[in-house]
Structures are given as C-alpha cells and as structure tokens.
Amino acid sequence: MKSLVFAANWKMNQAPADAALFMRTFLGQYTRQNDRRVLFFPPAVSLHAVVEAIHDRADLQAGVQNIHWEDSGAFTGELSAGLARGAGARYVLIGHSERRHLFGETEADTAKKVAAAVRAGLTPLICVGETLPQREAGETLAIIRRQLHAALEGQDAGVVASVLVAYEPVWAIGTGRTATPPDAAEAHAALKAELRELGGGERSGAVPVLYGGSVNRSNVAGLLAVDDVDGVLVGGASLDAEQWLAIARS
Ligand code: 13P
C-alpha cells in the first residue's frame, strides 16, 4: 500500500482567524488514517494558528511556503528556515512555480534554499514543473529532471532520501486543467528515476512525488490511482474545509 501525502498550499489566503476556523472544522471531522500524512502550508502569519490546532496530531504537520537561504541577518521582509522551525514549521515549499515565475527564483536559489532548510531541520518539498511552451516543445521531462537535479545539487544521499517532491505543470496551476493520468505517470516516473540516480539507491526511489495543478475532489482519485503518484499538492481546492476534507479522505 502507498504511503500518501496530502498537502494544502493556501498561498496568500487565510488570515490567522480564518486559519483557526478552518482547522476547527477540519479537525472536527478528520480522523487519523495510518496510510497518510496531511500537510498545511499557510501564509507565515497564520502558521501559529495551524501549529496550535494540530499540536497533538502526528499525522498532521505544518510548513511555510518560502524561506530565505541565509540563516539570519539584515534581510528585511524575509523569513529564515530557523525562524520558521522555531515557529513550529516542519516543512517548506521550495521552487514553487509562482516563486520561480513571478519572483524570479532561479535554480541556483532553490539549491541554496534546500541547503538552508536542511541546516534548520525543515523537510523541503521541492516543486518542479514545465510551462506550456516547454511542454509543446517536448521538453517536459528534461526540464523537470533538470530542476530537481539543480535543487538537490551537492546534497548527500541521506538528504535526497529525506525530501518530498511535487510535479506541478505550470499550465495546470489555477487553470482548471490537470495533467492526464498518463502524462502524470510519465513525469512522475522520470522524477523517481532522477531521485534514484541522485541518491544512488532504493531509499531515494521511495521519496514521495506529489502531483499538483487544479486538483479537486472530483479528479483526485484518478490521479492517486497512478502508480508513481504518492499524493497531491493542492491550492484553490484546499481553501474550503469541506472540499479539503473530501480530498484528504480520498
Ligand atoms: P491549484 O490547485 O489552485 O491549481 O494550485 C496548485 C498549486 O500551485 C499548489 O501548490
């Protein structure tokens, strides 16, 4: 049986009071399931509300959506991995397509952020994905393997085996279009192959690879049925507690 990961990326939504209300609704109806973890990525200001709500649930964890690569210092407006860890985060999204495409995050930046996360004891959830022109040019597998390779550049096998990865085609994020199960299967298999190569063995081949991009309660089961899809990273449909419950229970 697969060990599944359901991750909610709230992006720039859910103030602390909204996050607390969401968590009350969710926790009131979600009972622990041994085959899965549920992760929440609230905006940093709402991290405390989520951490407080889930404190006694080992199957539920929280993370931040971004970090700076330095450990501390004069970086106004930035958040270090250590600060996030101190506030209760256990995970961090790295290389989300919105960071790459809206904020100019480079592949070299993702490597520095992975290193910073590891130093502080945060688990990186590394996001990769191709744009529509890249897909149409037949570059999908080369692009996502290169992004993953770059993010894990210089890391030892232990670190490679400890991360999570998400395949999020850029053209599927927030658009209502999802990759077909065969497209997801091909991309996930390529990422697993890259992970085995980077980590030199079976342990790194067991790293969970999640699918993200317009996942909702209607299409989640079809995606999870794909062999190498070990979970989902969900934006819009994770903002509504009832819909997120339906997804996390699928
Ligand atoms: P949507 O689920 O809104 O398409 O967003 C996906 C995403 O970017 C999750 O990180």
Residues whose N, C-alpha, C, O or C-beta is under 5 A from the ligand:
A	BS01	13P	N9 A172 I173 G174 T175 G212 G213 S214 V215 L233 V234 G235 G236 A237
